[in-house]
Amino acid sequence: MAKILDGYRYTEKHEWVKLDGDTAIFGISDFAQNALGDIVFVDLPKVGKSVKKGQSFGTIESVKAAEDLYAPISGEVIEINPEIAKDPSLVNKDAFAAWMIKIKNVNSSEADSLMDSSKYKDFTASL
């Protein structure tokens, strides 16, 4: 059973976002990392890059596949997680601790259309 945490919002492409005032943190869900298998590479944007809701902000590669990462909401990248750049397998160990990017200048209302933990549990149960 995939770990799904309360207080996060989820996309149908299995990214999560955690809002914190006018900043937000992105990652992929535990469901996604399970489906991908052993993650071997993560390509993330540079600090200062703008990301737009629904558009690709990077890629993640596993032994099975390479997938685009899609921004759950829009904003400007202020930090990338240096730990997963060095050791992408951290995403397999804990998909929530292994966040990918932090953004600022977020439009938090964009998160209103995303799934909360309850809806995401129902969504993943149907897959």
C-alpha positions as CSV (number, residue, x, y, z in Angstrom):
1,M,0.0,0.0,0.0
2,A,1.5,3.3,-1.0
3,K,2.0,6.0,1.6
4,I,-0.3,9.0,1.1
5,L,0.1,11.9,3.5
6,D,-2.6,14.4,4.7
7,G,-1.8,18.1,4.1
8,Y,-0.5,17.5,0.6
9,R,-2.2,18.0,-2.8
10,Y,-1.7,15.4,-5.6
11,T,-1.9,15.4,-9.4
12,E,-3.2,12.7,-11.6
13,K,0.4,12.3,-12.9
14,H,1.4,11.4,-9.3
15,E,3.3,14.6,-8.3
16,W,2.6,16.1,-4.9
17,V,2.8,19.7,-3.6
18,K,3.0,21.0,-0.1
19,L,2.1,24.6,0.4
20,D,3.8,26.8,3.0
21,G,2.6,30.4,2.8
22,D,3.9,31.8,-0.5
23,T,6.3,28.9,-1.1
24,A,5.7,25.3,-2.1
25,I,7.6,22.1,-2.3
26,F,7.2,19.5,-5.1
27,G,7.9,15.8,-5.3
28,I,6.6,12.5,-6.6
29,S,4.2,10.3,-4.7
30,D,5.0,7.0,-3.1
31,F,2.7,5.4,-5.6
32,A,4.8,6.8,-8.5
33,Q,8.1,5.7,-7.1
34,N,6.7,2.2,-6.6
35,A,5.6,2.1,-10.2
36,L,8.9,3.5,-11.5
37,G,11.1,1.0,-9.6
38,D,14.7,1.8,-8.8
39,I,15.3,5.5,-9.6
40,V,18.7,6.1,-11.1
41,F,18.6,9.8,-12.3
42,V,16.7,13.0,-11.7
43,D,17.0,16.1,-13.9
44,L,15.7,19.3,-12.2
45,P,15.5,22.9,-13.3
46,K,18.0,25.6,-12.3
47,V,17.2,28.0,-9.5
48,G,15.5,31.1,-10.9
49,K,13.6,29.2,-13.6
50,S,9.8,29.7,-13.7
51,V,7.6,26.7,-13.8
52,K,4.0,26.6,-15.0
53,K,1.2,24.4,-13.7
54,G,0.9,21.3,-15.9
55,Q,4.2,21.8,-17.7
56,S,7.3,19.7,-17.4
57,F,9.9,20.9,-15.0
58,G,12.3,18.0,-15.2
59,T,12.7,14.3,-15.7
60,I,13.1,11.2,-13.6
61,E,14.6,8.0,-14.8
62,S,14.4,4.5,-13.4
63,V,15.6,1.1,-14.5
64,K,12.2,0.7,-16.2
65,A,11.4,4.1,-17.8
66,A,12.1,7.8,-18.1
67,E,9.2,10.1,-17.2
68,D,8.6,13.9,-17.3
69,L,7.9,15.6,-14.0
70,Y,4.9,18.1,-14.2
71,A,4.5,21.2,-12.0
72,P,1.4,20.9,-9.8
73,I,1.3,24.7,-9.5
74,S,3.2,27.7,-11.0
75,G,6.1,29.6,-9.4
76,E,9.8,30.4,-9.5
77,V,12.3,27.7,-8.4
78,I,14.2,28.9,-5.3
79,E,15.9,25.6,-4.3
80,I,16.5,22.1,-5.7
81,N,17.1,19.2,-3.4
82,P,20.9,18.6,-3.6
83,E,20.6,15.2,-1.9
84,I,18.6,13.5,-4.7
85,A,20.9,14.9,-7.3
86,K,23.7,13.0,-5.6
87,D,21.6,9.9,-4.7
88,P,18.4,9.6,-6.7
89,S,17.5,6.3,-4.9
90,L,16.5,8.5,-1.9
91,V,13.2,8.9,-3.7
92,N,12.6,5.1,-3.4
93,K,13.4,5.2,0.3
94,D,11.0,8.1,1.2
95,A,9.2,9.9,-1.6
96,F,8.0,12.7,0.7
97,A,11.4,13.3,2.4
98,A,13.0,13.3,-1.1
99,W,11.4,16.5,-2.3
100,M,12.6,17.8,-5.6
101,I,12.1,21.6,-5.8
102,K,10.9,24.5,-3.8
103,I,9.2,27.4,-5.5
104,K,8.1,30.9,-4.5
105,N,5.5,33.4,-5.8
106,V,3.0,30.6,-5.9
107,N,-0.6,31.0,-6.8
108,S,-2.1,28.8,-4.1
109,S,-5.5,28.9,-5.7
110,E,-4.0,26.6,-8.4
111,A,-3.8,23.9,-5.8
112,D,-7.6,24.0,-5.3
113,S,-8.1,21.8,-8.4
114,L,-5.7,19.1,-7.1
115,M,-6.7,16.1,-5.1
116,D,-6.4,16.0,-1.4
117,S,-5.2,12.8,0.3
118,S,-8.6,11.3,0.5
119,K,-9.4,11.8,-3.2
120,Y,-5.8,10.6,-4.1
121,K,-6.3,7.4,-2.1
122,D,-9.6,6.8,-4.1
123,F,-7.8,7.7,-7.4
124,T,-4.9,5.3,-6.8
125,A,-7.2,2.5,-5.6
126,S,-8.9,2.6,-9.0
127,L,-5.6,2.1,-11.0
